[in-house]
Amino acid sequence: MDSKLRKMAILASMAVILLVALLVMYVNREQFTAASGPPASGTQNAGAGDSASPAENGVQAEETVSPDGQIGNDLKAFLKDNTFFDQEVNPILEAAKDNSNRLSLVATSIEKDLRIQIVDNEGIPVTGESFYVRLDGLGDYKDLDQDGIIYIGDLDSGDYYIELLPIEGYKVPVSETRVHVKDKVEYLAIDDISLLIKTEDEVDAEAEDSAVADALADADKTEIQKLVLKLADEGKSLIFISSEIEEMLRTCSRMAVLRDGQKVGELEENELSQSGVMKAIAGGDDK
């Protein structure tokens, strides 16, 4: 008797579990239908005869919209749409990409000339390219040595417009650059020159101009000397510092001789000579 009751209890338990499973499946039948996906083919076998799907008959089946906004049964369809997610655009990165190959012109004038630099977005001259610039009314000029700098001399003073001609791989300015060519060198008064004065220990002898190629051949510096003499004729006083005795003798009316940072002699105009300077340097000045 006990074994019969035990069997009936087991069967009753299994029946209850099966009934609960069927009830759960019935309640969630919509979710199971959506997860199963669309039919594998557009044709169904309907008993004795085959019937074509609405799409095969030229009729587009309307997608059903569920209360939660879902359209259709393919929950992964958005992954196939490249336009579903908006790509994030970083304005800083986009601006950097846009300016990576952008060129600018930097032009300066000393005296009836132009020094034109072709620079990148960081202000560094661009080398290795044969750039062309067009000067208003005077034609085109080429960067022959490809150092990013074009020098134009013997110009009349006044305003000019320069244009950087297009070159492959770079973005050139869309408008012309206006520059002013100076008539003569401009000198500015310096209130405090203490920051510009160096002691003998701070001077690098190896960096003197005489170490530069062809510097000795142009040691007379005729252009500078002409300018100094011209300003002196206009009644202006200048302090001229040089290690070239001949240059000093050609340009100065009074000379102070320094040795080891100390003044060891001072020569007036009638005393200026190479022997007088050497005598002062050697410490034989009678003053």
Steps between C-alpha positions, in 0.01 A plus 500: 500500500780735578665431164180583315464829682861578426452439126182709494681783676785491247260501206303786653820701548607442139159603376515822699852581366385434142195715549710788635742470205213511251353802677835686487541426129149621430550827688833571321401376158564845336860511622565147374353591159722815469815313601442230242547759216336517157431185300796353311323539163217700362300185421299292746374149448131521576372149495407382155601816309783758505414867549739788414595760755367858462851618394507246213162624379640854474334616817729647767408372843455774754722486806308478823583750770487371856383720790862553610598643160663190350462470122519150356634187662875532429644644820850529348404681182645831627848348499484479119411867465817715472301817559330382820767643732616860451877520478651726763683797348780657703523864384859534630622194309313606188655847518846348548452277195382797298806707599762226474607601149399865510770754409543866588727782390716706736661801330745753646687794353826665610583745224346482151477122518271215600573182693211260451467185711263217412403350837271225625228530764770500772691789341793283386638553146410213268808360328553261210243660268542735203247763600404787272375839615352766275588859577248757390604632159850348508445133417573169667790411728616145581648352816811375322675341797174361645563639846154654535636857461491726194702823500421781258725808490520833316133585547344842510350590834125474532219247537500172311276196478655152501331172415615145568430297186321165544717192560391138519448363850460838673225753566614849405343828616192586298573872504807710431721628782564873522853605599683831529852542365699745711696782343793478744616324811309602809689540827324490833635648820558244777442641846690228684779305331626328813331176397685508166847543647704183546815444699807345343415165663159502335638554149552183297814560298429201275171657393663818367421601143850407389406135544222530241586412142587803284474733800867605481463590134231750599675618814504863387118518534486789254121538519505539877791741485324717242192513718705592811681779315172629358342522845813668637480762223142568611634592845404178675726326749546125482676240710674256267644179645730279295805277527622614155757780543486612136124524512516714814761729350281562193187587692590643842607849605581387855584155624507328838719190518391214729709212627362230728186705547689807617571823315873526443511794266304775326610646166388828348457553127859616441634202697309232313739255339561130504822543695325722754231240554753219537700712743193556713417129496855416606467736793739763367253786497649811659166633615 
